[in-house]
Amino acid sequence: MNFLRNFHYIVSDQEQSFDEKIESLLKFGLEVFDLDIAIISEIINNQYIVRYVITPDNSLAVGTIFEVAGTYCTHTLAASKALAFHQASTSHIAHHPCYVNFQLESYIGAPIKIGEVVFGTVNFSSPNPSTPFTQQAHDYVELFSQWLGSEFARIKANEQLLKNNNTLVKLESIANIGSWEVDLLTEKVTWSDQTRRIYQVDDSFVPDLSSAISFFKEGESRERITQAVESGMQTGEKWHLDLELVTALNQTIWVSAFGEAEFVDGSCVRLFGTLQDVTESVVLREQLKNKKAQAERMLEDRSMLLAKISHELRTPLNGITGMLTTLLDEQRAEKRVEKLTVALRSADILLNIINEVLDFSKINHGELKLEPNHFLLKTIFVDLASLYIPLFKDKNIDFNTQITIADDCWAHCDNTRLSQIVSNLLSNALKFTDAGQVNFQANVAQLNNQLALQLVVSDTGTGMTKPFLDSLFSPFTQEIDAKGSKGGTGLGLAIVKELIDYMGGTIKVDSIFQQGTTFILDIPLAIGTVQVETNQRARVAVDGSHLSVLVVDDNQINRFVLDASLEKLHIKADFAVDGEDAILKCKQSKYDLIFMDCVMPQLDGLEATKILRTENICSHDDTLIVALTANTSATDKLACKQAGMDMFISKPFKLHLIEEAVGIAVTKLCKRNN
């Protein structure tokens, strides 16, 4: 990685002074983050003191003092970690004194700590908006702050050493540097008190040259120090080595060993040097190496993901655009239906690919969260089986199901993810089986106040080779036979494995090449509570012609799509382009139903809904507000509910969900009129 290489080059350059390294580091940071201003501050008694600074016009002097509360760094210090804003004017800090006074749009910074004490901050900013800062950018500024904290700690320690250098013992103790000497004429070895502490020997230990070397870890470290001592005694060559040492208490540490020889009349008479415990710095160096390797792996995964996804997206996109293009001149009704069916199926495939990528990204970043609820366990598998029966029938494959679960068995878990797991396995069985049969079994037992669910999916398909089976749950893995790949992102089984791990279950696979595959899943489930179904309504034709409906969305295509869907329900809706426009229209008209997008400029859907509810702008107390958004996480759903929205529909939406919302609004209107 260029970043880590350049960073290491700056901080390890022994020809530069500390202040020169600081200047180089700040200039490097400005290049990395593409910003204009770089500052290292010290915080003393709520005052922000500029210690190092680079600005385009040198308008900010070292030593300038601000109140901490008047700087963006007050947020960074409160968070106690890296923090960034890429466009302050549109964020919650738009009224912060720092923005009001200096118009700084973009900012990224991190606290500098010496031990547990905050020294100050390192931050980079610009009056121009930036692109959103990535997690990698946060890691980089954290790395800056960690190194600065370490160096300020070192400087502080050195200053303390200089103040207390009245004795060498005091100096060695604070700096953790021990001295040693070998008088070759008398064969006497002398260790300072700090050297003894590093070796962890008691005061009665009497060292000699051989025993001193024997403390170094057997292997490379001992060979290098032995060779260095012998070379020094013969040629006078000095040595400076970082080596592993095993102390008298059997603790392995890293030491920086300096040494040189003294000669009299051409003969080596004395060896002397220092020994410093550098375990922390070596560990930090290893951490940097590991972070570099991790960053390289992440970059490789990302590149592979982008390459794979860009390829897989083309097939469904081709199906959608191709079919819709040919529809423009298609006059035959049956052909229009056929082409629309292909386009819709392609759209479903495209949505599945996007969902897989989002799931993989969440798993990769540790952000995936299960959303448990109470449900009848058997219905999950009965519904899935009914969906796959016609698909297997189209391929002339026997699909056998055996679901031995009681009709009144309630479970408590994430039923959506459970359905996703089984659906993925059945889809794979369908994809890789060209003849024969696919069997699906589901049974459950109660053990220790818990449900033990076992699922088995077996097929007589192509099976898997041993090498492929060993990497089955790795992302982007696909078996390619003489006919080529079967398609897909190669993420499905990787996601299945992670979901099962999240649920505390296990998955086993048996496969014989060209004979078939069997997946066996064991998943523990909590016993659910019986739920009273209150929202079940018979499916009847919904007529919303008497409803007053408002659609709030900043995207013209989204408004057009929803308008077309509402026309099927005999609704002519009004439209608003953002939250402010929605509030204005609600003040002018009475609406029974509002479809509200969440992410919009000026005023988003959440804030608009809060204003409509808290200020009683909705003319009807029971006006139904439905969230219609592409943000689908549990956090987003909770935020919509807390804002005062009654329903949540994710984009791309299914028409039956719009019908359900309209049906509820019609029911409310009827009750109001009666």
N, C-alpha and C positions, 0 to 999 in steps of 0.2 A: 504494500500500500504506500503511495507517495506521501500521504499525510504522515504516517508513522515514521517513514524514513526521514523526511525533512525535519519532523519534530525531534527525533533522536539526534540528527546531525547538529541541530542548534543547541540542545541542552547538554550534549556531550563534548562540544567543542572546547577543548582545554586552552585554546589560544585567546578566547574571548573572556572578558571580565563578566561579572554578574550583571552589571548594568547593560553591557553590550548584548548579552544573551536576552535580557528583558526586552530591549529595543527590537532585536531580531524576532523574538517570539511574538511581540505585538504586531509587527509588520506582517509576519506570517499569518497570524490570526485574521487580519484585515483581508488578506488575499483569500483565505479559506472561506470566510463567511461573506465576502464581497460587500463589506461595510466600510465606513469612512472614519470612524472615531474609535480609538482603543484607549482604555483607562484601567489602571490598577489603583485601587483605592485602599485606604486604611480607615477603619471605623473606630472612632474614639468618642465615647460619651455622646452617642447619637449625632456625631458630626462625621461627615463624609469628606475625607482629606485626599486630594489627588496626589499620588506619589509618583506615578509614571503615566505619561499621556502622549498620544499621537493624534493630531488633528490635521485636516487639510491645510488650514491657514495659520496653525500655531496660535490660535486664539485663546486656548485654555492653558494656563500656566500651572506648573507643578507647585503644589502647596495651596491651591485654591480650595476653599472650604464651603461645603453645602450642608444643609440639614439632610439627614438620611431620609426623612419622610418626603423630601422634595425630589428624590431620585427614584428611578425604576428599581434600583438595587434593594429598596426596602421590601419589594415583593420577593426578590431572590433570597434575601436573608430570612424572610418569614417562611419561605418554602424549604430552606436549608438544602437546596439542590439547584441544579441548572434550570434556568427559566428563560423563555424566549417569547417575544411578540414580533410578528412580521408586519403588522399594520395596526399601530396603536389607535389610529383615528376611528377604526371600526370595532374596537374591542372595549372591554369594560374599564380600561384605563384611559379612555379618551379624555377624561376630565382630570387626570392626574396632573399635579403641578409640573412634572418634568415634561409632559407633552404640551401643556399650556405655555410654558416658558420657553422651551427649546424646540418644540415641534419635531421631536425624535420619533419617527414612525416605526423603525425596526430596532430590535435590541435582543442580544443574547448574553447572558452572564452566569457566573457561578460563584458561590462563596469560597473564599480562601481560608482554610482552617489550619491552625497550628495546634495539633492535638485535637482537643475538643473545643478550643477557643477560636472564635471567629476573628481573623486578622482584618479582612476586608473583602473586596470582590475584584474579579477580573471580568471586564465586560466590553462588548463591541456594539456599536450602534450607528445609526445613520438617519438623516432626515428623510430619506427615501424609503418607501415600502420595499420589503424583501419578499422573496418566495418563502413559503412556510418552511420553518426550520425542521429538519429531519431528526430522528432519534440519534443518528450518527453525529449530527452537529452538536447535540446535547452532550454526547460522549466526548467529543473533541474538547469542548470548553471545560468539561469536568476534568479532562486530562491536564489542560493548562493549569487549572486551579490546584490540582493535586501536586503537580510539580512545583508550582509557586509556593504552596504551603510547606512542602518539604524543604525548599531552598530557604524560605524565610525562617523556618525552624532551625535550619543549619546555621544561618547567619546569626540568628538570635543566640544559638548555643555558642558560636564562636565569640560573639561579643561578651557573652557571660564568661567564657574561658579567659579572654583577654583581661577582663576585670579581676579575675581571680587566679591569675597566673603566678601568684606568689610562690606556689610550689608545683613541681612537676607532677606530683601525685594527684593534686586537685585537677590539673589539666587533663591528665590521663583518664581520671574517673569520669569527668563530664563528657569528654570526647569519645570515650570508650576506645582509646588507643593505648596500647601497652608497648613498652620498650623492652628490648632484650639485648644481651651481649654475650659473646663467646670468646673467652681468652684462650687462644690455641696453645699458648706457651704453658699455661697452668691447667688447661682443660677444664676451666671453671665456666659454668653457664649461669648468668644472672638474669632473672626475670623481675620486672617491676610488679608492683601490687596489682595494677590493672591487667597485666599479662596473665598473672595467676588467676584473676577473676575470669578472664576469657577462657583459659584452659579448665576452669572450675576445679582447681587443685587446692589442697589445704596448705597452710603455712609451713608444714613440716616436709613438704615434697621437695626433693633435691633433683633438679633437672640436669640432664647432660644432652649433648648434641644429638645422640641417637634416640633418646626417649622423646626429645622435643619433636623430631621428625616423625616418630611413630604415631603421634597424635593425629597427623594428617590422614585423611581417609584413604584406605588401601585402594590402589588402582592409580588412576590418572593423577589425582592430587598429590599423592605421595611421590610418584615418579617425577612429577614436575618440580617439586620443592627440592628433592634430592639432586636432580640434575642442575637446578639453579645454584644450590650451595656448592656443588663440586666445580661448576664453571666459574663461580665467583672466586673460589679459593685458587683456581689455576690461572684465570685471566684477569680477575678484578672486575668482571662484568657485574653491574648492579642488577637487581631483580625486583619486579613489582608484579605480583601474581594474586589473582582471586582464586581461593582454594577452599575445598570442603575440609572441615576439621571436626573430629569426634572428640568431645571433651571427656574429662575424667568421669563425668556423670552420664556418659553415653548419649549426650545430646549432640546432634549434627548441626553445625552452624557454618556460615560462610565467613571467611576472614580475608582481608586484604593484607598481604605480607610484603613488606618492603625490607630490603637488605642490601648490604654491600660489605666489601672486605677492605681491611687496612693492611698495607704492606710496609715492611721495614727491610731495607737492603734486598729487595726482590723477593722476600719471603712473606707469606701471609701469616700475620700474627694475631689478627682479631677479626671477628664478624660482628656486626651490630645492625640493628634495624628496629622496625616497629611492626605491630600487629593490631589490626583494627577489625572489630566485629561489624561486618557489612551485610548481615543477613537480611535486614529490612530492605536495603537498596537492591540486593540481588533478587529478593522476592518481587519487588516492584518491577524490576527489569523483566522477570519472567512473566509477570502479569501483563506487561506491555506486549511481550512476544505473543502471549496467549490471545490478547485482544486483537493483535494484528492478524493472527491465524483465524480467529473467529470472524473478524471483519472480512477477510478474504473468502472464508466459506460462505458467509452471508451474501457477498457479492456474486459468488459463483452460483449459489442457489437462486438469487434474484435473476441473474442472467439466464439461467436455465428455465426458470419459471416464465420469464417474458418471452423467450424463444418458443417454449412449448405452447403457451397460451395464445400467442399471436398466430401460431399455426392452427390450433384447434378452433379458434374463433371464426376462421375463414369459412369453414364448412356450413355452420348454421347461418352465418351472415349471407353466404351465397344463396342458401335456400330461401331466406327472407326476401332479399333484394331481387333475386331471380324471379321468384313467383309473383311478387308484387309488380315487377316491371311488365311481365307478360299479361297481368290482369288488365292493364290499361286498354288493351285492344281485344280482350276476350269477350265474345258475345254469347257463348254457350253457357247456360246456367250451371250445368253439371260440372263443366270444366272449371268454372269460377270457384265452386265449392271445393273441388279437388285441390286447386292451387292454393286457396286460402287455408285448407287443412294442412298442406305441406308447410306453408309459411308459419302457421301457428305452432306446428310441431317443431320447426326449426327454432322458433322463439323460445319454446320450452327448453330445448337443448342448450341454447345460448344462456338462458337464465341458470340452468344447472351448472354450467361451466363457471359462470361468475360466482355462484354460491360456493362451489368447491374452492375456488381461489380465495374467496373471503374467509372461508373456514380454515384453510391451510394457513393463511396469514395470521388469523387470530391464534391458532395453535402455536405457530412459530414464535409469536410474541407473548405467549402465555396469557392471552386475553380472552380465551374461550371460556364461557361460563354456562353451566347447565341451568335450565329454568324448569324446575320440577313442578308438577301439578298432579292432582288426583284424577284418575281416569280408570275406566273398565279395561283391564289388560287384554282381554280376548278380542275386543273390537279392533285394536291396532292390527292384529295379524289377519283377522277375517277381512278387513277392508283392503289390506295389502294383497292378499290372495285373490280377491275379486278383481283387483286392478290388473294382475299379471295373468289371470286365466286366459283372456282373449289374446294376449301377446304371445304366450306359449302356443296357443292353438293355431295362430297364424304361421308359426314355424313347424307345425306338425310335431310338437314335442309334448310328451305326456307330463303334466304338472300335477303331482300328488301332494296333498296337504294332510297333515295330521296335527290338529290343534287341540290338545287335551288340557284346556284351561276352563275353569268353572265360569259360568255366565256372570256370576256376582263377585268375581275376584277383582277387587280394587287395588291399584298400585299407585305409588307416589314416586314419580321420577320425571325426567324430561321425555315426554312421549314423542315429541317431534324428533329428537335425536335418536331415540330407540327405533322409530319408524325409518329414519334415514339409514341406520345401520343395516336393517333387514332389506330395505329397498336396494341398497347398493349391492348386497350379496346376490339378491335375486336378479338384478340387472346384469351382473357379471355372468351368472349362470345362463341367462338368456343369450348373452352375447357370445359366450364361448362354447355353447352346445348347439351342434348342428343336427343331431339325431339322438334318439333315445328318450331319456326322461330326466326330470328335475324333481327332487323331493324336498319338501319343507316341513319340518317338525317343530312344534313349540309346546313345551310343557313346563309346569311350575309346581314347586313344592314349598311348604312352609317349614322353615328351620329357624329356631331360636328367635321368634318374633320378627322374622324377615322372610321375604319371598326369594326362592332360588329359581331363577328363570334359566332354562336351557333351550337354545335354539340350534337347529341343525339344518344346513342347506347343502345338499349333495347333488351332483350332476354326473352325466356320462359324457362330458365334453372333452375338450382337447387336453385337459390336464396341464401339468407344469413340469418343467425340467428341474433337476435338483439345484443348479445354480440360480435359476430364477426364483425358486421357492425360498432360498436363503435370503433373498433381498425383497421378498414380496411386499413388506410393509414400508419399504423406503419410498419416498416421494419420487415421482416421475418414472417409476418402474413399469415397463410394459413388456409382455412376451411377444416376440415377433416370429412368426412361422413362415412357411414358404409362401403363404398368401399375403404376408405383410402384417402390419399392426392392425388391431381391431379398432383403433381410434381411442379417444379419451385423453384426459390430462395426465393419467397415471397418479392422480392424487387420491382417488376414491378409497382404496384400501388403507392408505396411510392415515386418512381421516378416520376411517372405521376403527383402526387400532387405537388411535388417540382417544376417540370417544369412549371406547370400551374401557381403556385405562382410567379415564375420568370417572367412569361409573363404578370403578373398582372391580371390573370383571376380567375375564380371560378369553382368549380366542386361540383355537388350535386348528391346524390345517393338515390334512392328509391328501396327497395328490400323486397320481401315477400318470406319467406322460402318455397321452393318446388314449387314456382310459377314463379319467374323470377326477373330480375334486370334491372333498368334503370339508366344510367349515363347521366347527363345533364351538358355540359360544355359551359361557356360563356367566350370568350377570346377577348380582345381588340387588334386590329392589326392596324399598321400604313398603310396608303394608299401607294402602291408601285408606282414605275415609270416604264413605258413601256420600256422593254429591247429589243434590236435588237439581234436576234439569229444569231451568226456568225459562230458557230462551228458545225452546224447540217450538217451531211454528210450521204448519203445513205449507208446502211449497205451492203458492198460488200466484197467479199473474199479478204483478205489482203495478198499480196505476198511481203515478205521482203527479198527475195533471193539476191537482188542487194545491200542491206544495209550492211554497216560495223558497227557491234554492239559490245559494251564493257559492260560487267556486272561486277560491283564492289560490292563485299560483302565478309565479313570475315567469313561467315558461309557456310560450304560446302553443307549442305542440302538446304539452300536458293539458292545457285548457281545451284544446281542440278534441283530444282523445276523450276526456271526461264529458264534454258536451255531446259527442256522438253516442256515448254510453247512456247518458241521461235521456237523450231523445228516444231511445228504445223504451223508456219508462214514461214517455209522454211528458217530459219535463223540459221547459225552456228556462235555463238558468241565467242569472246575472254573473258577471265576472269582475274580480278585483286582481290587481297585479302585484300587490304586496300587502303587508299588515296595515299600514296607514290607510291605504285605499279601502281595505275591508272595513275598518272602523268607520270611515266616512260613509260608506254605503249602508252600514248597519244603523247609522244615525238617521238615514234618510228613508229606509225601508224596513219592513218586518220580514224576517226570514225564519222559516221552520227548520231548515237544514243548511249547514255550512260545511263544505269540504275545505279543509285548511291545510295547505302545504306548510312544512315546518321551516325549511331553509329558504329565506328570501332576503333581498336587500332592504334597506331602510328600516323595516321592522319585521322581525321573523314571526312565524306562526305561533310560537309559544308565548311570546310577549303580547302579541295581538289578542290571543285567547284570554290571557290573564286580565287584560284591560277590559275586554268585552264582559267577562264574568264579574270582576270586582266593581266596575263602574256601572253595572246593570245597563249596558248599552243595548244588549239583545232585548228586543221588545217583548219576547216571550221568555219566561223563566225557564221553560223546558226546551228551548231551542237546542237541537242536536248538533253538536260540533264534532266532526269526524276528522281525525288526523289522516292525511294522505301524503305519505312521505317515503323517500328511498332510504331513510335511516331506520334500521330495523332491529337494533340491539335492545336488550332488556332495559338498559339505561335510558334509551330514547323513549321506549314505551312508558316507563315510569315518569319521565319528564312531561310527556304529553298528558298523562293522567293528572299529575300534580298541577298542570297549567289550567285544567278544567275541561279537557276534551273527553268526550263520551265513548268514542270508538277509535280504533287504530287499524288502518289499512295500509299495507306496504305496496310500493310500486315495484314492478308492474303489477297492477291489481287484476283480480278476477271479477267478472261481471256479477257473479252471484253475491260477492261482498258488497258491491254498490247496491244491489237489489235489497240486501239485508238492511243496510242503512236507511234506504228509502222506505222500506217497510216499517221500520221502527218510527221514523218521522211521521208516516201516515197514521200509525196507531196513536201517536201523541196528539196529532191534529184532530183526530176523531174524538178523543177524550176531551180535548179543549172545547170543541164545538158542542159537545153534549153537556 
